[in-house]
Structure formats: C-alpha cells, structure tokens
Amino acid sequence: MDRETALLVEGTLVELVGMISDRLEELQADGIEQSEEFAEGIISYHNNSEDYCQAIGVGMEEEISEEMLEDLEQRFIARSLPARTTITPFTDPGFARLLQDRGWRIETWMNVLVCPLDEEEEFEEGEFEADGVEVREIDPEEFGLWARTIAEAFTTVETGAASTPEYYAWFEEFDSARMYMGYVNGKVAGAGVLVMLDDVVFLSGAGTLEEFRRKGVQTVLLRRRMEDAIDEGATLALFLSVPGSPSQRNAERLGFEVAYTRVYMKKSLPEREH
C-alpha cells in the first residue's frame, strides 16, 4: 500500500462520513450540525453519540500542531463528548506523538482491506456460494426488517458493541446505498449494505444472526455485493474488519488484502470540578 492509495481510502471514508452527516441532518431537521471539516479531514458527531463520534482523516495531508490538537479536543468538549480520532501509518508522525503527550489512549484497531475490481473477472458458478443460502436486495417495505436484523447481528459480532435499529435509520432512502438480506433455507439469517462513492465501493456493514453463523452467509453476502459493485462500475472495494476476525478471513478468501491498520484513539472528557 502506497501513500497515494491510502489518501484515496481515507479520503473516501471522509466523504462517506460527510454523506452520512448530511443524511442525519435531513432526518433530524433541528438545525444541529452533525459534522464539520477539520484539517483536511472531518469530525463526525453522529447525533452527539459517545459511541460513534470521531474525527477521520486528520493529519493525513497536513502537519498537526499542538494548538490544532487542542482545538480539536475543545470541539468535542463543547458537545460534552469524548474526543476520538483515527491515525494510520501514513498520518503525520508528529500528530501521533502529540496524542500520546496529551493523554490520548488507544481504544481499538481496525484493518483496512482493499480489493481491485475488474468487470472482466467473474466469479465461477458455485464459487463462494453455500447450500441453502440466498441473498436478495431488499424492497423498500423491508427496510425495518433489514435494520432490526443488522442491529441484532452487530450486537453479537466480534466487537461486542451494542447496536439498535434506530442507528441505521439514515440508510433509508440513502441514494448511494443498497441493502441486502441473507437467508438460510428461507429464514432471515443476516444483512449487509453496499455504499457507492464514485468508482469506490464500501462493503463493511454486514452481520449474521448468531444461530446462523458458520453457514456461509457472510461469504455469499460479500460475493453478491462485489458482483453488484462491479455492475455499478466500481474499480476498488474497501472493507474494514477487526484484525484476525472471521470477517477478515472471509474477505481475504474473496480477494481482499490488508492495506494497513487504523488505530482509534480516544481522550475522555476532563473531570468536572466539584
């Protein structure tokens, strides 16, 4: 992975977060900004959620001074939120040192996987399919079922993070997204989403209900979304996963490779004086 490709990947993620924020502002209709640009990146407040607020892309294209980092921290504090940001092997090294010096800590890691897509290369019949597993793009009236399914699946996924159907409301009528349901012998088993950004497709966001794990649902969901992405003209697919997870192994079987690891950094709110 070279720096140019990393900038493309992080820039795509910044664009995606901006689109999500715009959609959230449409849904909320209360005039509260969901994000703001910062140092060639973006800060997402995501409904002032302590779990999902974060800065992305900061330090990728310019050096970050201590004054800029203090400004970043204060923007989160102003909303009573913990400060979060991501760093990569291509982030300004001085930014990473400042984070350490100012008391930030590592919260988690995620691998960024990429896969070039070529319309000339097609999956063979039966390749990456599984007996009894079917994947269909949802109809509009199935959105509620899709949101409940993916929320339940993510509540028990590798990270152990809780999730609710309300979190996924922004996907409804989101023009860049296509939602899918996975079935095992006709029973709802999992769900996934595809988000197109020009010729890059983002394929994270898929989960399987616990009782249907290890039956090939994730593999078939990923194959179907890759096929549809190629039909849409995508030339590069992105995928985020917990390092060493079943999701990463599934993606690697279908041609994805780890490009780099993102480190998620956090600084808790300062304690209030009594």
C-alpha positions as CSV (number, residue, x, y, z in Angstrom):
1,M,0.0,0.0,0.0
2,D,1.5,3.4,-1.0
3,R,0.6,6.8,0.4
4,E,-1.4,7.8,-2.7
5,T,-3.7,4.8,-2.3
6,A,-4.0,5.4,1.5
7,L,-5.0,9.0,0.8
8,L,-7.7,7.7,-1.6
9,V,-9.0,5.3,1.0
10,E,-9.1,7.8,3.9
11,G,-10.5,10.5,1.5
12,T,-13.3,8.1,0.6
13,L,-14.1,7.4,4.2
14,V,-14.1,11.2,4.9
15,E,-16.5,11.6,2.0
16,L,-18.7,8.8,3.3
17,V,-18.9,10.3,6.8
18,G,-19.8,13.6,5.3
19,M,-22.7,12.0,3.3
20,I,-23.9,10.2,6.5
21,S,-23.9,13.5,8.4
22,D,-25.9,15.2,5.6
23,R,-28.4,12.5,5.8
24,L,-28.6,12.7,9.6
25,E,-29.2,16.4,9.3
26,E,-32.1,15.8,6.9
27,L,-33.6,13.3,9.4
28,Q,-33.2,15.4,12.5
29,A,-34.4,18.7,10.9
30,D,-33.3,20.6,14.1
31,G,-30.5,22.6,12.6
32,I,-27.8,21.0,14.6
33,E,-24.7,20.3,12.6
34,Q,-23.7,16.6,12.5
35,S,-20.1,17.2,11.3
36,E,-17.6,19.8,10.5
37,E,-14.4,19.9,8.4
38,F,-11.1,19.9,10.2
39,A,-7.5,19.9,8.9
40,E,-8.4,18.3,5.6
41,G,-10.4,15.7,7.5
42,I,-13.8,15.7,9.2
43,I,-15.3,15.5,12.7
44,S,-18.5,13.4,12.9
45,Y,-20.7,14.0,16.0
46,H,-23.3,11.5,14.9
47,N,-26.3,12.7,16.9
48,N,-23.9,13.6,19.7
49,S,-23.3,9.9,20.3
50,E,-20.5,9.0,22.7
51,D,-20.1,5.7,20.9
52,Y,-19.9,7.0,17.3
53,C,-18.4,10.5,17.4
54,Q,-14.9,10.7,15.8
55,A,-12.5,12.6,13.6
56,I,-11.3,11.0,10.4
57,G,-8.6,11.9,8.0
58,V,-6.9,14.4,10.4
59,G,-3.1,14.6,9.9
60,M,-3.2,12.7,6.6
61,E,-2.4,15.7,4.4
62,E,-1.0,18.3,6.7
63,E,1.0,18.6,9.9
64,I,-1.0,19.0,13.1
65,S,0.3,21.4,15.7
66,E,-0.4,21.3,19.4
67,E,-2.7,24.3,19.1
68,M,-4.7,22.5,16.4
69,L,-5.0,19.4,18.5
70,E,-6.2,21.4,21.5
71,D,-8.8,23.0,19.1
72,L,-9.9,19.5,18.1
73,E,-10.3,18.4,21.7
74,Q,-12.3,21.6,22.6
75,R,-14.8,20.9,19.8
76,F,-15.7,17.6,21.4
77,I,-15.7,19.1,24.9
78,A,-18.1,21.8,23.7
79,R,-20.6,19.0,22.9
80,S,-19.9,17.0,26.1
81,L,-18.3,14.2,24.1
82,P,-15.1,12.3,24.5
83,A,-12.6,13.2,21.8
84,R,-11.8,10.5,19.2
85,T,-9.6,10.3,16.1
86,T,-8.1,7.7,13.9
87,I,-4.4,7.5,12.8
88,T,-2.7,5.4,10.2
89,P,0.8,4.5,9.2
90,F,0.6,7.5,6.8
91,T,-0.6,10.0,9.4
92,D,1.7,12.9,10.3
93,P,4.1,11.3,12.9
94,G,4.1,14.4,14.9
95,F,0.3,14.2,15.4
96,A,0.7,10.7,16.8
97,R,3.3,11.9,19.3
98,L,1.1,14.8,20.3
99,L,-1.8,12.5,21.0
100,Q,0.4,10.5,23.4
101,D,1.8,13.5,25.1
102,R,-1.7,14.9,25.7
103,G,-3.1,11.8,27.3
104,W,-4.9,10.1,24.4
105,R,-5.1,6.3,24.6
106,I,-5.6,3.5,22.1
107,E,-9.3,2.4,22.1
108,T,-9.2,-0.2,19.3
109,W,-7.7,-1.2,16.0
110,M,-9.4,-2.0,12.6
111,N,-7.7,-3.4,9.5
112,V,-8.4,-1.7,6.2
113,L,-8.7,-4.2,3.4
114,V,-8.8,-3.4,-0.3
115,C,-9.7,-5.4,-3.5
116,P,-9.3,-4.2,-7.1
117,L,-12.5,-4.9,-9.0
118,D,-12.4,-5.9,-12.7
119,E,-15.5,-6.5,-14.8
120,E,-13.5,-9.0,-16.9
121,E,-13.1,-11.2,-13.8
122,E,-16.3,-13.0,-12.9
123,F,-17.0,-15.5,-10.1
124,E,-17.4,-19.0,-11.3
125,E,-20.8,-20.7,-10.9
126,G,-21.0,-22.1,-7.4
127,E,-17.8,-20.3,-6.2
128,F,-18.3,-18.7,-2.8
129,E,-21.8,-19.9,-2.5
130,A,-23.3,-22.2,0.2
131,D,-26.1,-24.7,0.3
132,G,-29.4,-23.2,1.3
133,V,-28.1,-19.6,1.5
134,E,-29.7,-17.0,-0.6
135,V,-29.1,-13.2,-0.8
136,R,-31.6,-10.7,-2.1
137,E,-31.6,-6.9,-2.3
138,I,-34.4,-5.6,-0.1
139,D,-37.6,-3.9,-1.2
140,P,-38.4,-0.5,0.4
141,E,-41.0,-2.0,2.6
142,E,-38.4,-4.4,4.1
143,F,-36.2,-1.7,5.5
144,G,-37.5,-2.1,9.0
145,L,-36.7,-5.8,9.0
146,W,-33.3,-5.1,7.5
147,A,-32.5,-2.6,10.2
148,R,-33.6,-4.9,13.0
149,T,-31.6,-7.8,11.5
150,I,-28.3,-6.0,11.1
151,A,-28.7,-4.4,14.5
152,E,-29.2,-7.7,16.2
153,A,-26.3,-9.2,14.2
154,F,-23.9,-6.4,15.2
155,T,-24.8,-6.6,18.8
156,T,-23.2,-10.0,19.0
157,V,-20.4,-9.5,16.4
158,E,-16.7,-9.7,17.2
159,T,-16.5,-6.2,18.8
160,G,-19.3,-6.9,21.3
161,A,-20.7,-3.4,20.7
162,A,-24.4,-2.9,21.2
163,S,-26.5,-1.7,18.3
164,T,-30.0,-0.6,17.7
165,P,-32.3,-0.4,14.6
166,E,-32.5,3.4,15.1
167,Y,-28.8,3.8,14.4
168,Y,-29.4,2.5,10.8
169,A,-32.3,4.9,10.1
170,W,-30.1,7.1,8.0
171,F,-29.7,4.3,5.4
172,E,-33.4,4.6,4.4
173,E,-33.7,6.5,1.1
174,F,-29.9,7.0,1.1
175,D,-29.3,7.1,-2.7
176,S,-25.7,5.8,-2.5
177,A,-26.6,2.7,-0.5
178,R,-28.1,-0.7,-1.4
179,M,-29.3,-3.0,1.3
180,Y,-29.3,-6.8,1.3
181,M,-30.8,-9.6,3.3
182,G,-29.3,-13.1,3.7
183,Y,-31.5,-16.2,4.1
184,V,-30.8,-19.8,5.2
185,N,-33.4,-22.2,3.9
186,G,-35.8,-19.3,3.6
187,K,-35.2,-17.9,7.1
188,V,-33.8,-14.4,7.7
189,A,-30.1,-15.0,8.7
190,G,-28.2,-11.8,8.1
191,A,-28.0,-8.4,6.4
192,G,-25.5,-6.2,4.6
193,V,-25.1,-2.9,2.8
194,L,-23.2,-1.6,-0.2
195,V,-22.3,2.1,-0.4
196,M,-21.0,3.5,-3.8
197,L,-18.7,6.6,-3.9
198,D,-17.9,7.3,-7.5
199,D,-15.8,4.2,-8.6
200,V,-15.0,3.1,-5.0
201,V,-17.4,0.8,-3.1
202,F,-17.6,0.5,0.7
203,L,-18.5,-3.1,1.7
204,S,-18.3,-3.1,5.5
205,G,-21.6,-3.3,7.4
206,A,-22.7,-6.9,7.3
207,G,-23.7,-9.3,10.1
208,T,-25.1,-12.7,10.6
209,L,-27.6,-13.7,13.3
210,E,-25.9,-15.9,15.9
211,E,-27.9,-19.1,15.2
212,F,-26.9,-18.9,11.5
213,R,-23.1,-18.4,12.0
214,R,-20.6,-20.6,10.1
215,K,-23.1,-21.4,7.3
216,G,-21.6,-19.2,4.6
217,V,-24.0,-16.3,4.9
218,Q,-21.2,-13.6,5.1
219,T,-19.4,-15.1,2.2
220,V,-22.5,-15.1,-0.1
221,L,-23.4,-11.6,1.1
222,L,-19.9,-10.4,0.2
223,R,-19.9,-12.1,-3.2
224,R,-23.3,-10.7,-4.2
225,R,-22.3,-7.1,-3.2
226,M,-19.0,-7.4,-5.1
227,E,-20.8,-8.5,-8.2
228,D,-23.3,-5.6,-7.9
229,A,-20.5,-3.2,-7.3
230,I,-18.7,-4.3,-10.5
231,D,-22.0,-3.8,-12.4
232,E,-22.2,-0.3,-10.9
233,G,-18.7,0.5,-12.3
234,A,-16.7,0.2,-9.1
235,T,-12.9,-0.4,-9.6
236,L,-11.9,-0.7,-5.9
237,A,-13.7,-2.2,-2.9
238,L,-13.0,-1.2,0.7
239,F,-13.6,-3.3,3.8
240,L,-13.0,-2.7,7.5
241,S,-12.6,-5.5,10.0
242,V,-11.4,-6.4,13.4
243,P,-7.8,-7.8,13.0
244,G,-7.8,-11.5,12.6
245,S,-11.6,-11.8,12.8
246,P,-13.8,-14.2,10.8
247,S,-14.9,-11.2,8.8
248,Q,-11.4,-10.5,7.7
249,R,-10.8,-14.1,6.8
250,N,-14.0,-14.2,4.7
251,A,-12.9,-11.0,2.8
252,E,-9.4,-12.4,2.2
253,R,-10.9,-15.6,0.7
254,L,-12.7,-13.4,-1.9
255,G,-9.5,-11.5,-2.8
256,F,-9.2,-8.7,-0.3
257,E,-5.8,-7.9,1.2
258,V,-4.9,-5.9,4.3
259,A,-3.6,-2.5,3.2
260,Y,-2.9,-1.0,6.7
261,T,-4.3,-0.8,10.2
262,R,-6.2,2.2,11.5
263,V,-5.7,3.0,15.2
264,Y,-8.7,4.5,17.0
265,M,-7.6,7.0,19.7
266,K,-9.7,8.4,22.5
267,K,-9.4,11.1,25.2
268,S,-12.1,11.1,27.8
269,L,-13.9,14.2,28.9
270,P,-12.0,16.1,31.7
271,E,-13.4,15.5,35.1
272,R,-15.6,18.3,36.4
273,E,-14.6,20.2,39.5
274,H,-17.0,19.8,42.4
